[in-house]
Amino acid sequence: MLSQLIDFLEQKENGLSLAEISRAMHAQPSAVMQMIELLVQKGRLIEIGPDGKCCTTCGVQADCNLLAARGKRYMVANHQE
């Protein structure tokens, strides 16, 4: 299922939110989140904000109004510009 998630996200240039991924994979968000967290830890996926910038390098995630309103998006690490 992890490889399916990576293959799916490789087709999405701007990444997808947890809700979008869960719907597309017909899976519970909690299960998808566990897979995403594992893949982020392994460096296969990156977290980006709704504006397309990488959340892990920003430094103000806790105070980000845009992130709070729209949530993180996830994309395959090699698609980062």
C-alpha positions as CSV (number, residue, x, y, z in Angstrom):
1,M,0.0,0.0,0.0
2,L,3.0,2.3,0.6
3,S,4.1,1.9,-3.0
4,Q,0.6,2.6,-4.2
5,L,0.6,5.9,-2.2
6,I,3.9,6.9,-3.7
7,D,2.8,6.0,-7.2
8,F,-0.4,7.9,-6.8
9,L,1.3,11.0,-5.5
10,E,3.9,10.9,-8.3
11,Q,1.1,11.8,-10.6
12,K,0.1,14.8,-8.6
13,E,2.3,17.8,-9.4
14,N,1.2,20.0,-6.6
15,G,0.6,17.3,-4.0
16,L,-2.6,16.5,-2.2
17,S,-4.1,16.9,1.3
18,L,-4.7,14.1,3.7
19,A,-8.4,14.2,2.9
20,E,-7.9,14.1,-0.8
21,I,-5.5,11.2,-0.5
22,S,-7.9,9.3,1.8
23,R,-10.8,9.8,-0.6
24,A,-8.8,8.7,-3.6
25,M,-7.4,5.6,-1.9
26,H,-10.8,4.7,-0.2
27,A,-9.0,4.5,3.2
28,Q,-9.5,6.0,6.6
29,P,-7.5,9.2,7.2
30,S,-5.9,7.8,10.3
31,A,-4.5,4.9,8.3
32,V,-3.3,7.1,5.5
33,M,-1.7,9.5,8.0
34,Q,0.3,6.7,9.5
35,M,1.6,5.8,6.0
36,I,2.4,9.4,5.2
37,E,4.3,9.9,8.5
38,L,6.4,6.8,7.8
39,L,7.2,8.0,4.2
40,V,8.0,11.5,5.4
41,Q,10.4,10.0,8.0
42,K,12.0,7.9,5.3
43,G,12.4,11.0,3.1
44,R,10.1,9.6,0.3
45,L,7.4,12.3,0.8
46,I,7.6,15.9,1.9
47,E,5.1,18.1,3.6
48,I,4.2,21.4,1.8
49,G,2.0,24.2,2.8
50,P,-1.1,25.2,0.8
51,D,1.1,27.8,-0.9
52,G,3.4,25.1,-2.2
53,K,6.3,25.8,0.0
54,C,8.1,23.2,2.1
55,C,6.7,23.2,5.7
56,T,9.7,21.5,7.2
57,T,12.1,24.3,6.2
58,C,9.9,27.2,7.1
59,G,10.3,27.5,10.8
60,V,7.0,29.2,11.6
61,Q,4.6,26.2,11.2
62,A,3.1,26.8,14.7
63,D,2.1,30.4,13.7
64,C,1.1,29.8,10.1
65,N,-2.5,31.0,9.5
66,L,-2.6,29.6,6.0
67,L,-1.5,26.2,7.2
68,A,-4.1,26.3,10.0
69,A,-6.9,27.2,7.5
70,R,-6.0,24.8,4.7
71,G,-3.7,22.1,6.1
72,K,-0.6,20.5,4.8
73,R,-0.2,18.8,1.5
74,Y,2.0,15.9,0.7
75,M,4.1,15.2,-2.4
76,V,6.9,12.9,-3.5
77,A,10.3,14.2,-2.4
78,N,11.9,14.3,-5.9
79,H,9.1,16.6,-7.2
80,Q,10.4,19.4,-5.0
81,E,11.7,22.4,-6.9
